[in-house]
Amino acid sequence: MKRLYKKILAILTGSSLLVIFGVVLVSSLSRYLFNAPIQWSEEVAKYAMIYGTMFGMALCYLEGIHIRFTFLEDMVSAKIRHLLHFISDIIALISGGVIAYSGYLFMMKRGAIEAPGTGIQMYYFQVAMVIGGVCLVLAALIRLTQYIQPKTVSEGQ
């Protein structure tokens, strides 16, 4: 389950980066070679970056490669370190729920506004916060299930 979820998040994060690269490349070529800028390009790249950030946030957290300060961890015993990781996972679970809920409220209040560059309603772009929050909740649940599963040799996968 964890491996599949990591693969899905990696594909979604990479796809977002590919969209950003493609849009910026085409926009730059269009602007400088043909003197015809694409009006919607900056907006689409910006929203693809937000989606990529949301997927990448969940992926980095799930992998344990997010930015963190470990000076406290390094000073305590393994048992306390385990407890700190558990508390951190609970906080991530709650934070994901808060992000998803606040994103939902924001989307419901302002989602009907049309994006100026694309003419698309903002629901499609603002739902990224909801999706990111749900992705973080799922990642936290996967990490929390590891506390109740028996330890195996291939635990890192």
Residue pairs with C-beta under 8 A, 6 or more apart in sequence:
1 142
2 62
2 142
2 157
3 157
5 62
5 138
5 139
5 142
6 59
6 62
6 63
9 55
9 56
9 58
9 59
9 62
9 135
9 139
10 59
12 51
12 52
12 55
13 52
13 55
13 56
13 59
16 48
16 49
16 51
16 52
16 55
16 56
17 48
17 52
19 44
19 45
19 48
20 45
20 48
20 49
20 52
23 41
23 44
23 45
23 48
24 41
24 45
26 38
26 41
27 37
27 38
27 41
27 42
27 45
30 36
30 37
30 38
30 41
31 37
31 38
39 117
40 117
40 118
41 117
42 117
43 115
43 116
43 117
43 118
44 117
44 118
47 125
47 128
50 125
50 128
51 128
51 131
53 132
54 128
54 129
54 131
54 132
54 135
55 132
55 135
57 66
57 132
57 135
57 136
58 132
58 135
58 136
58 138
58 139
59 139
60 66
61 92
61 136
61 139
61 140
61 143
62 139
62 142
62 143
72 84
73 81
73 84
76 84
86 144
86 147
89 140
89 143
89 144
89 147
90 140
90 144
92 136
92 139
92 140
92 143
93 136
93 137
93 140
93 141
93 144
95 136
96 133
96 134
96 135
96 136
96 137
96 138
96 139
96 140
97 133
97 137
98 133
99 129
99 132
99 133
99 136
100 129
100 130
100 132
100 133
100 134
100 136
100 137
101 133
102 129
102 133
103 126
103 127
103 128
103 129
103 130
103 132
103 133
104 129
104 130
106 126
106 129
107 122
107 123
107 126
107 127
107 129
107 130
110 122
110 126
111 121
111 122
111 123
111 126
111 127
112 121
112 122
112 123
113 121
113 122
114 120
114 121
114 122
115 121
115 122
115 125
146 155
